[in-house]
Amino acid sequence: MPEDSRTAGLEGVLAEERTGLAAERTVLAVERTLLAYVRTALAGVAVGGSSMTFLKGPAAFYGGAVFVAFSSLLLVFGVVRALVVLRRVRRTRLTESGDSGE
């Protein structure tokens, strides 16, 4: 029977470690996704700004302005989404650490 209790204790420790690693992977995935949003938004602003600057005519200007506005909204969406997910991960970590300490 002592082996069973040691095995159960080891499984509990390994489960906690896996949970912590899963949270770290989630944070890293959120950071990568945020960087992808930033990269896409910057490219959109560059394309829209170039259209507004170098192409002639009102359609090119207003099309570029719409592109810049859409890219800015995309950036805001990406930042808000990242903050929401990171807050949820942090709250989950705090809840799990509070439960395991009791």
N, CA, C and O of each residue as an XYZ file, in Angstrom:
408
protein
N       0.793     -1.212      0.000
C       0.000      0.000      0.000
C       0.835      1.276      0.000
O       0.406      2.261     -0.600
N       1.999      1.315      0.637
C       2.777      2.546      0.602
C       3.146      2.957     -0.818
O       3.227      4.147     -1.122
N       3.372      1.972     -1.690
C       3.703      2.319     -3.065
C       2.545      3.026     -3.743
O       2.759      3.938     -4.542
N       1.313      2.615     -3.434
C       0.149      3.249     -4.034
C       0.024      4.705     -3.594
O      -0.313      5.571     -4.401
N       0.293      4.975     -2.328
C       0.194      6.354     -1.850
C       1.301      7.216     -2.449
O       1.080      8.386     -2.762
N       2.504      6.633     -2.609
C       3.587      7.391     -3.244
C       3.264      7.660     -4.709
O       3.533      8.745     -5.224
N       2.688      6.668     -5.372
C       2.328      6.835     -6.778
C       1.246      7.894     -6.923
O       1.304      8.723     -7.832
N       0.268      7.872     -6.039
C      -0.805      8.861     -6.093
C      -0.245     10.254     -5.838
O      -0.652     11.215     -6.491
N       0.685     10.370     -4.892
C       1.293     11.677     -4.621
C       2.096     12.172     -5.802
O       2.050     13.355     -6.142
N       2.833     11.269     -6.430
C       3.621     11.637     -7.602
C       2.718     12.048     -8.755
O       3.016     13.009     -9.464
N       1.619     11.331     -8.948
C       0.674     11.690    -10.009
C       0.075     13.071     -9.762
O      -0.133     13.834    -10.705
N      -0.201     13.394     -8.503
C      -0.734     14.712     -8.175
C       0.259     15.820     -8.492
O      -0.113     16.870     -9.016
N       1.525     15.577     -8.170
C       2.572     16.563     -8.455
C       2.735     16.730     -9.961
O       2.853     17.848    -10.461
N       2.740     15.617    -10.675
C       2.871     15.694    -12.133
C       1.678     16.395    -12.769
O       1.839     17.135    -13.739
N       0.489     16.170    -12.233
C      -0.702     16.831    -12.765
C      -0.619     18.340    -12.551
O      -0.978     19.117    -13.436
N      -0.145     18.753    -11.376
C       0.012     20.183    -11.116
C       1.055     20.799    -12.046
O       0.878     21.914    -12.536
N       2.139     20.068    -12.285
C       3.179     20.567    -13.179
C       2.657     20.691    -14.605
O       2.946     21.669    -15.293
N       1.887     19.696    -15.047
C       1.306     19.758    -16.397
C       0.359     20.929    -16.517
O       0.332     21.597    -17.551
N      -0.420     21.192    -15.481
C      -1.348     22.313    -15.506
C      -0.591     23.633    -15.596
O      -0.983     24.530    -16.342
N       0.485     23.749    -14.841
C       1.293     24.969    -14.900
C       1.929     25.158    -16.263
O       1.979     26.273    -16.782
N       2.416     24.068    -16.844
C       3.009     24.153    -18.176
C       1.963     24.488    -19.228
O       2.247     25.212    -20.183
N       0.765     23.968    -19.058
C      -0.309     24.291    -20.000
C      -0.642     25.778    -19.939
O      -0.900     26.397    -20.971
N      -0.639     26.349    -18.750
C      -0.898     27.786    -18.619
C       0.221     28.585    -19.282
O      -0.046     29.598    -19.929
N       1.465     28.144    -19.129
C       2.583     28.837    -19.784
C       2.455     28.760    -21.301
O       2.710     29.742    -21.998
N       2.062     27.600    -21.814
C       1.870     27.467    -23.265
C       0.755     28.382    -23.747
O       0.841     28.953    -24.834
N      -0.288     28.522    -22.942
C      -1.390     29.408    -23.315
C      -0.911     30.852    -23.374
O      -1.264     31.577    -24.304
N      -0.126     31.276    -22.415
C       0.403     32.640    -22.404
C       1.278     32.873    -23.635
O       1.176     33.912    -24.287
N       2.136     31.905    -23.949
C       2.991     32.047    -25.129
C       2.171     32.106    -26.409
O       2.501     32.862    -27.324
N       1.110     31.318    -26.481
C       0.250     31.347    -27.670
C      -0.456     32.690    -27.806
O      -0.610     33.205    -28.913
N      -0.885     33.256    -26.684
C      -1.534     34.568    -26.717
C      -0.544     35.634    -27.187
O      -0.901     36.517    -27.967
N       0.690     35.551    -26.715
C       1.701     36.519    -27.144
C       1.970     36.412    -28.642
O       2.085     37.429    -29.326
N       2.071     35.181    -29.156
C       2.280     35.001    -30.601
C       1.115     35.549    -31.394
O       1.308     36.187    -32.428
N      -0.101     35.301    -30.914
C      -1.285     35.794    -31.611
C      -1.329     37.309    -31.595
O      -1.670     37.931    -32.601
N      -0.989     37.910    -30.463
C      -0.967     39.367    -30.382
C       0.049     39.940    -31.364
O      -0.233     40.927    -32.043
N       1.227     39.329    -31.442
C       2.231     39.805    -32.391
C       1.750     39.660    -33.830
O       2.082     40.490    -34.675
N       0.981     38.627    -34.117
C       0.421     38.466    -35.463
C      -0.589     39.572    -35.760
O      -0.618     40.098    -36.873
N      -1.417     39.930    -34.778
C      -2.357     41.040    -34.953
C      -1.598     42.344    -35.206
O      -1.962     43.114    -36.095
N      -0.553     42.585    -34.433
C       0.233     43.812    -34.590
C       0.894     43.852    -35.966
O       0.869     44.880    -36.642
N       1.479     42.743    -36.374
C       2.136     42.680    -37.683
C       1.141     42.934    -38.811
O       1.440     43.675    -39.747
N      -0.037     42.324    -38.725
C      -1.055     42.501    -39.760
C      -1.566     43.937    -39.785
O      -1.766     44.513    -40.854
N      -1.777     44.511    -38.604
C      -2.263     45.893    -38.545
C      -1.225     46.863    -39.098
O      -1.579     47.796    -39.819
N       0.037     46.659    -38.774
C       1.083     47.546    -39.308
C       1.188     47.433    -40.825
O       1.374     48.434    -41.516
N       1.069     46.222    -41.333
C       1.099     46.053    -42.789
C      -0.097     46.744    -43.425
O       0.034     47.369    -44.478
N      -1.251     46.637    -42.800
C      -2.446     47.306    -43.325
C      -2.316     48.818    -43.317
O      -2.719     49.486    -44.270
N      -1.758     49.354    -42.255
C      -1.535     50.810    -42.188
C      -0.540     51.235    -43.262
O      -0.704     52.285    -43.882
N       0.485     50.428    -43.481
C       1.478     50.757    -44.508
C       0.850     50.737    -45.900
O       1.114     51.629    -46.707
N       0.033     49.745    -46.188
C      -0.625     49.666    -47.502
C      -1.610     50.822    -47.670
O      -1.645     51.472    -48.716
N      -2.411     51.072    -46.632
C      -3.377     52.172    -46.716
C      -2.700     53.525    -46.835
O      -3.131     54.375    -47.614
N      -1.648     53.723    -46.068
C      -0.923     54.992    -46.145
C      -0.246     55.176    -47.490
O      -0.222     56.279    -48.036
N       0.296     54.107    -48.016
C       0.910     54.186    -49.349
C      -0.125     54.491    -50.403
O       0.130     55.278    -51.314
N      -1.277     53.887    -50.295
C      -2.359     54.160    -51.246
C      -2.779     55.620    -51.168
O      -2.995     56.263    -52.195
N      -2.894     56.137    -49.970
C      -3.309     57.531    -49.804
C      -2.241     58.488    -50.319
O      -2.572     59.560    -50.826
N      -0.973     58.124    -50.201
C       0.122     59.020    -50.551
C       0.485     58.958    -52.029
O       0.650     59.993    -52.674
N       0.608     57.761    -52.561
C       1.214     57.616    -53.881
C       0.222     57.434    -55.020
O       0.564     57.708    -56.171
N      -0.984     56.986    -54.739
C      -1.959     56.815    -55.818
C      -2.776     58.082    -55.977
O      -2.978     58.837    -55.026
N      -3.239     58.297    -57.197
C      -4.003     59.518    -57.489
C      -5.495     59.230    -57.441
O      -5.941     58.111    -57.697
N      -6.234     60.238    -57.115
C      -7.686     60.148    -57.159
C      -8.311     59.963    -55.795
O      -7.685     59.482    -54.851
N      -9.581     60.366    -55.726
C     -10.287     60.266    -54.437
C     -10.560     58.822    -54.019
O     -10.597     58.527    -52.825
N     -10.752     57.914    -54.985
C     -11.021     56.513    -54.625
C      -9.812     55.901    -53.913
O      -9.965     55.172    -52.933
N      -8.618     56.200    -54.410
C      -7.413     55.678    -53.778
C      -7.241     56.276    -52.386
O      -6.851     55.581    -51.448
N      -7.533     57.566    -52.257
C      -7.388     58.217    -50.949
C      -8.362     57.627    -49.935
O      -7.967     57.239    -48.835
N      -9.647     57.562    -50.315
C     -10.644     57.066    -49.374
C     -10.496     55.552    -49.134
O     -10.746     55.062    -48.032
N     -10.094     54.838    -50.165
C      -9.825     53.405    -49.974
C      -8.678     53.190    -48.996
O      -8.738     52.314    -48.133
N      -7.630     54.003    -49.141
C      -6.509     53.914    -48.210
C      -6.910     54.298    -46.800
O      -6.457     53.693    -45.829
N      -7.775     55.322    -46.688
C      -8.237     55.737    -45.363
C      -9.054     54.629    -44.696
O      -8.932     54.391    -43.494
N      -9.879     53.962    -45.486
C     -10.667     52.848    -44.944
C      -9.732     51.715    -44.510
O      -9.943     51.085    -43.473
N      -8.701     51.467    -45.311
C      -7.737     50.415    -44.974
C      -7.014     50.738    -43.665
O      -6.826     49.860    -42.824
N      -6.614     51.991    -43.496
C      -5.939     52.402    -42.264
C      -6.893     52.272    -41.070
O      -6.499     51.796    -40.005
N      -8.140     52.693    -41.254
C      -9.116     52.601    -40.166
C      -9.378     51.146    -39.792
O      -9.419     50.804    -38.610
N      -9.556     50.289    -40.798
C      -9.791     48.871    -40.528
C      -8.591     48.251    -39.816
O      -8.758     47.461    -38.886
N      -7.396     48.603    -40.246
C      -6.186     48.065    -39.617
C      -6.065     48.532    -38.168
O      -5.632     47.771    -37.303
N      -6.441     49.759    -37.909
C      -6.409     50.263    -36.535
C      -7.405     49.517    -35.653
O      -7.105     49.180    -34.508
N      -8.586     49.266    -36.195
C      -9.578     48.491    -35.441
C      -9.095     47.064    -35.194
O      -9.340     46.494    -34.130
N      -8.416     46.499    -36.171
C      -7.858     45.162    -36.005
C      -6.830     45.135    -34.869
O      -6.799     44.194    -34.077
N      -6.009     46.153    -34.797
C      -5.019     46.244    -33.725
C      -5.702     46.350    -32.362
O      -5.307     45.675    -31.411
N      -6.715     47.190    -32.272
C      -7.442     47.344    -31.004
C      -8.098     46.022    -30.613
O      -8.052     45.622    -29.450
N      -8.707     45.347    -31.585
C      -9.336     44.055    -31.307
C      -8.307     43.052    -30.789
O      -8.572     42.339    -29.821
N      -7.149     42.990    -31.418
C      -6.109     42.051    -31.003
C      -5.614     42.314    -29.594
O      -5.404     41.379    -28.821
N      -5.426     43.583    -29.257
C      -4.951     43.933    -27.908
C      -6.011     43.594    -26.867
O      -5.698     43.030    -25.819
N      -7.260     43.937    -27.154
C      -8.336     43.647    -26.200
C      -8.486     42.141    -26.019
O      -8.649     41.660    -24.897
N      -8.430     41.404    -27.112
C      -8.557     39.948    -27.038
C      -7.418     39.338    -26.194
O      -7.650     38.452    -25.372
N      -6.208     39.820    -26.409
C      -5.070     39.310    -25.643
C      -5.236     39.619    -24.158
O      -4.964     38.766    -23.313
N      -5.675     40.819    -23.840
C      -5.868     41.181    -22.432
C      -6.942     40.333    -21.775
O      -6.789     39.925    -20.624
N      -8.023     40.063    -22.488
C      -9.100     39.240    -21.934
C      -8.605     37.824    -21.647
O      -8.865     37.273    -20.577
N      -7.896     37.244    -22.602
C      -7.417     35.869    -22.412
C      -6.369     35.807    -21.304
O      -6.399     34.892    -20.480
N      -5.443     36.766    -21.272
C      -4.432     36.762    -20.214
C      -5.058     36.954    -18.838
O      -4.619     36.340    -17.866
N      -6.066     37.787    -18.751
C      -6.758     37.974    -17.468
C      -7.444     36.673    -17.046
O      -7.434     36.314    -15.869
N      -8.040     35.966    -18.016
C      -8.703     34.700    -17.713
C      -7.680     33.659    -17.246
O      -7.947     32.911    -16.306
N      -6.523     33.608    -17.889
C      -5.479     32.661    -17.480
C      -4.981     32.999    -16.083
O      -4.792     32.107    -15.256
N      -4.770     34.274    -15.817
C      -4.301     34.696    -14.494
C      -5.330     34.336    -13.419
O      -4.973     33.862    -12.341
N      -6.605     34.566    -13.723
C      -7.660     34.249    -12.760
C      -7.720     32.741    -12.512
O      -7.914     32.306    -11.377
N      -7.555     31.951    -13.560
C      -7.559     30.500    -13.412
C      -6.379     30.033    -12.572
O      -6.523     29.147    -11.730
N      -5.211     30.630    -12.800
C      -4.030     30.274    -11.995
C      -4.246     30.592    -10.528
O      -3.908     29.791     -9.655
N      -4.809     31.765    -10.255
C      -5.044     32.147     -8.864
C      -6.058     31.230     -8.207
O      -5.906     30.861     -7.043
N      -7.087     30.863     -8.945
C      -8.104     29.968     -8.405
C      -7.511     28.600     -8.100
O      -7.786     28.017     -7.051
N      -6.690     28.083     -9.029
C      -6.082     26.772     -8.817
C      -5.075     26.795     -7.670
O      -5.000     25.841     -6.895
N      -4.311     27.860     -7.557
C      -3.338     27.919     -6.466
C      -4.037     28.073     -5.129
O      -3.554     27.566     -4.117
N      -5.165     28.763     -5.110
C      -5.947     28.898     -3.875
C      -6.583     27.595     -3.451
O      -6.675     27.293     -2.261
N      -7.031     26.809     -4.447
C      -7.664     25.515     -4.130
C      -6.641     24.498     -3.655
O      -6.924     23.713     -2.749
N      -5.448     24.500     -4.257
C      -4.462     23.492     -3.874
C      -3.833     23.793     -2.515
O      -3.279     22.893     -1.884
N      -3.909     25.032     -2.059
C      -3.321     25.396     -0.783
C      -4.175     25.060      0.406
O      -3.700     25.107      1.541
N      -5.436     24.719      0.175
C      -6.335     24.439      1.301
C      -6.233     23.033      1.778
O      -6.927     22.648      2.719
